[in-house]
Amino acid sequence: MDEKYSKLDSEHLEPALSEFYEEFISDRYNELPALNKGIEEKNFDIIEELSHKWKGFSAPYGFAGLAQIAALMETSAKNKDIESSQQLVKEVIEYLKYKKSKRG
């Protein structure tokens, strides 16, 4: 996984937001059950809503990769493509684990 995400080490966190890094990760983990429920129920409104939210505010917190994944997930929700949404949520989880491991 390190090779896959090594380019993410250059993601930049806005200095004023650095104290919120761990909280940001925790909040995303707390939202995963809602996202998974949306996928399980094929509720594309939930998937799109969360994806749009993540897309919009992830980069300033140093999570540009999450913003990119979320943009793809938002598109998959709009297209009602559950298989892509399922794969992308797996990528979100891998990404968050990687970012958390790098922070220590």
N, C-alpha and C positions, 0 to 999 in steps of 0.2 A: 504493500500500500504506500510506503514511503516514496517510491519512485513515481507512482501515479500522481501524488499530491506535492511532490517536492517543489514544483513551480509555485505552489501556493505560499511558500515561505516568504515570498516577496510581497504578499498582500500587506497593505499598510493600514494600520489602525490610526484613526484620528487621535492625537495625543489626549485631548480632553475627554475621550471616551474610553481610555485604557482601563479605568477602574471598573468599567461595566462589562469587560470581556467575558469573565466567568459567568456573570449573570445572563449575558446574551446567550451563551451556550446552554445554560440551564433552562432558560425560557423556551428555547427551540425544542429541547428534549421534552419539556412539559407540554408542548403543542403537538408533538408527534402522535399521541393517542387520537387526537381529533382528526389529524390528517389520515392516519391509518383507518379510522372509522369511516371517513369520507370515501376512501378507496374501497374498503370492504363493502360499503353500501352503494358504491358507484354514485355517490353524491358529488357531482362535479362542481357544484356551487361552493362546497366547503373546500375542496382541493384548490379551486381557483382563488378563493378568498385568502387562504393562508399563503399560497404561492405568491400572490400579488403583494401581500404584506411583507413577506420575506424578501422579495425582489427589491422592494423599495428602500428598505433600511439596512440591509446587510453590509453593503460595501463600506460605509463610514465606520463600522465596528471592526473592520479588518476581515470581512467575510465576502469578498468579491466573488469567490467561487460559489458560495451559496446563492448569491444573487443570480448568477448565471444558471445554476441548476433550477432555481425557483422560476426563472423566466421560461425555461423549457417545460417545467411542470405546469405552469399557468397555461401555456399554449396547448399542452396535452389535454388539460381539463376543458379548455374551450372546444377542442376537437373531439371531446368525449372518448379519448384514447386511454382506457384504463390500464392497458399493458404498459404503456410508456410511463404513466403515473406510478405504477407499482415499481418499475425499475428505477425511476428517479428518486423515489422515497428511500430506496436502498442506498443510492448515491449520497443522499442527504445524510443518512446515518453514518456512512463511512467517512464522509467529509467532516462531520462534527467530531467524530472520534479522533480523527487525525489532528484537527485543530486543538482539541482538548489535550491530546498527548504532547503537542508541541509547547503548550503553555505551562505544562507541568503539574 
